Amino acid sequence: MTPNQPGYEGTMNDIRDFRGESEDAMQAAKRQLADVMDTVSERAREYGRYADEQVQQNPWTAVGVGFGVGVVMGALLMIAARR
C-alpha cells in the first residue's frame, strides 16, 4: 500500500495505536518486574540477617555445617573428575 492509496492513513493509525499499546504494556511489565525485584531483594536481606543471627548464636554448628557441605562437595567433584 502506498501513501497515495485510499486506506493508507487508517493503516498508519493502526500501527501507531499498536505501537502505543505495546509501549504501555512494556512499561507495565517493567514496573511489575521492578516490584518483584524489590520484594526478592528485601527477602534476601531478611534471610541474610537471619543467617547472620543464627551463626552468631551457634558458631560451632555453622562451622560443622560448612565443613560437612565442603566434604560433600569435594566428594562430588572427585567423582565428576574421574569420569
C-alpha positions in Angstrom: 0.0 0.0 0.0 1.4 3.4 -0.9 0.7 6.7 0.7 -1.5 7.7 -2.3 -3.8 4.7 -2.0 -7.1 5.0 0.0 -7.0 3.4 3.4 -3.3 4.0 3.9 -3.9 6.6 6.7 -6.0 4.1 8.6 -3.3 1.5 8.4 -0.7 4.0 9.8 -3.1 4.9 12.6 -3.5 1.2 13.4 0.3 0.8 13.5 0.7 3.9 15.8 -2.0 2.6 18.1 -0.4 -0.8 18.3 3.0 0.8 19.0 1.4 2.9 21.8 -0.3 -0.1 23.3 2.9 -2.2 23.1 4.9 0.6 24.8 2.3 0.8 27.6 2.5 -3.0 28.1 6.3 -2.8 28.2 6.2 -0.1 30.8 3.7 -2.1 32.9 5.9 -5.2 32.6 8.9 -3.1 33.7 7.1 -1.8 36.7 5.9 -5.3 37.7 9.5 -6.6 37.3 10.8 -3.8 39.5 8.3 -4.6 42.2 9.2 -8.3 42.1 12.9 -7.5 42.3 12.3 -5.2 45.3 10.4 -8.0 47.0 13.1 -10.5 46.2 15.8 -8.2 47.4 14.1 -7.5 50.7 13.6 -11.2 51.3 17.2 -11.9 50.5 18.2 -9.2 53.1 15.9 -10.8 55.7 17.4 -14.3 55.1 20.9 -12.8 55.3 20.1 -11.2 58.6 18.5 -14.4 59.9 21.6 -16.4 58.8 23.9 -13.9 60.5 21.9 -14.2 63.7 22.0 -18.0 63.6 25.7 -18.0 63.0 26.3 -15.5 65.9 24.2 -17.7 68.2 25.6 -21.1 67.1 29.1 -20.6 65.7 30.3 -24.2 66.1 27.2 -25.5 64.4 27.8 -23.2 61.5 31.4 -24.4 61.3 30.2 -28.0 61.3 27.7 -27.4 58.6 30.2 -25.6 56.5 32.7 -28.5 56.9 30.1 -31.1 56.0 29.0 -29.2 52.9 32.6 -28.9 51.9 33.3 -32.6 52.3 30.2 -33.5 50.3 31.0 -31.0 47.5 34.6 -32.3 47.4 33.5 -35.9 47.1 31.1 -35.0 44.3 33.8 -33.1 42.4 36.2 -36.0 42.8 33.6 -38.4 41.4 32.9 -36.0 38.5 36.6 -35.6 37.8 37.1 -39.3 37.4 34.6 -39.6 34.6 
